[in-house]
Amino acid sequence: MVFPDACSFVLTPIAPHNLNVRPIVVPDNTIISFELESRSDDVIVALDSRREIVNKNIQLAVRKESFMLNLVRLNENNFLQTLRNKLMWGLDKRN
């Protein structure tokens, strides 16, 4: 679990084929570079709801952008309250 204001990138593998592949948390001022592996010459890269067909020899880099994004936040729940509800913390009356 990472707090929303933690200033971090969380790299999470999608559908890993073994249990040794785990998320990695790095500072948000890090530039993350990727090299692609594929059996075909072209691959589909999907980032931020956009996709592009690129050659597998391309190197990708991801970094935090300089602008901030404002989101609507409802006052009825905060991060810890949401965690407590979803993970059912405190509902076992035996403790």
C-alpha positions in Angstrom: 0.0 0.0 0.0 1.3 3.4 -1.0 -0.3 6.6 0.3 -1.6 8.9 -2.5 0.7 11.8 -1.5 3.9 9.6 -1.3 5.6 11.1 -4.4 6.3 7.7 -5.9 6.1 5.7 -9.1 4.7 2.2 -8.6 5.7 -0.2 -11.4 3.2 -3.1 -11.4 3.6 -6.0 -13.8 0.4 -7.0 -15.5 -0.3 -10.7 -15.6 3.2 -11.9 -14.6 3.9 -15.6 -15.3 5.5 -16.3 -12.0 5.1 -15.2 -8.4 8.6 -13.7 -8.2 7.6 -10.7 -10.3 6.5 -8.0 -7.8 5.7 -4.3 -7.9 8.6 -1.8 -7.5 8.3 1.6 -5.8 10.7 4.3 -6.9 10.9 8.0 -6.2 8.9 10.2 -8.7 12.0 12.1 -9.8 13.4 8.9 -11.4 13.5 8.5 -15.2 12.5 4.9 -16.0 13.8 3.4 -19.2 12.5 0.3 -20.9 13.9 -2.0 -23.6 11.4 -4.2 -25.3 11.6 -7.9 -26.1 9.3 -9.5 -28.7 9.3 -12.4 -31.2 7.9 -10.0 -33.8 9.5 -6.9 -35.2 6.7 -4.5 -34.1 4.9 -4.2 -30.8 1.9 -2.2 -29.5 2.8 0.2 -26.7 -0.1 1.5 -24.6 0.5 4.4 -22.2 -2.2 6.7 -20.7 -5.0 5.4 -22.8 -3.0 5.9 -26.0 -1.4 3.2 -28.1 1.2 3.2 -30.8 2.8 0.5 -33.0 6.6 0.7 -32.6 9.6 -1.3 -33.6 10.9 -3.6 -30.9 14.4 -1.9 -31.0 13.0 1.4 -29.6 13.9 2.4 -26.1 11.1 4.0 -24.0 11.6 6.4 -21.1 8.9 7.6 -18.6 9.2 10.5 -16.2 7.0 12.7 -14.0 5.5 15.6 -15.9 6.0 19.2 -14.6 2.3 20.0 -14.3 -0.2 18.8 -11.7 -3.7 17.4 -12.3 -6.6 18.4 -10.1 -9.0 15.6 -9.2 -12.4 15.7 -7.6 -12.2 14.3 -4.1 -15.3 13.6 -2.1 -15.1 14.5 1.6 -17.1 11.5 2.7 -14.1 9.2 2.8 -10.3 9.5 3.1 -7.6 7.1 2.1 -7.3 5.3 5.4 -11.1 5.0 5.8 -11.4 3.5 2.4 -8.6 1.0 3.2 -10.3 0.1 6.5 -13.6 -0.5 4.8 -12.2 -2.6 1.9 -9.9 -4.7 4.0 -12.4 -5.0 6.8 -10.0 -3.9 9.4 -11.5 -3.9 12.9 -14.5 -6.0 12.1 -13.3 -9.1 14.0 -14.8 -8.6 17.4 -12.6 -11.3 19.0 -9.6 -9.0 19.2 
